Amino acid sequence: MDEFKAQILQLVQEACQHPRGSLERKRKLNQIIYLIQKSGRLLRCTGVPDVEEAFQKTWIYFCQNLCEATTARNPYDPEQGCVISWLNGYLYYRIKEISQRNKEEKNRRINPSLGENGEAIDPLDMIPAPPEPSPMLKEIREWLTNQTSRLRRIHISDRPDVNCQVLIERRFLLEVAWKDLSQDFGVPIPTLSNFYQKKCLPLLEEFCKSQGYLD
């Protein structure tokens, strides 16, 4: 673990020692937010209007779920990776949501449809409800949860935080780019990719075959 991540982890531990809503915790949270913003390790996104909204939601999520799970299923778990990796996973989907919303609003302004009475029809009303998540992806998520201990034991030498459970989740399910993973973990892309290909993918393929998704 590099010095910066060790410093952030220490502050997280100190923040969570104080009661929720206390001045002491708020000070620690603000200190963590300042250091993370200064580090430049959060996802960068240019050309997306209102992207600041995604960051605001991310910081609210951070404060509400760092020590206790308030709006998330589980609070932050240091064993699954750095706080920045945890935040980037959440931030990624907030940016995608805003980008999609902006596209839909633009299309609605440029190409409004008219109903029988001449009123504009919101194109969003014409879009069918999104399908349920792929059964395969749902089963992989459950498998990652059920096999957490086993998958975490398989990790890069001297780096228990860079393990198969974390990499399969972030690379396969969340589709985080290698360059971002490399930056978050402080590990070269070739090292991450080689470990993922040789150690993690075979386990994932074995599970998919056992469920009938692969021959």
JOLINCOR-V918252 format. One line per field, one symbol per residue. burial: 1 if it has 24 or more other ideal C-beta (glycine too) atoms within 12 Angstrom, else 0. Layout:
burial=???
//
This chain:
burial=00001001101100110000000010011001101100101110100000100110111011101110000000111101111111111111011001000000000000000000000000000000000000000001001100100011011100101111111111111101010111111110001100110011001100100000000
//
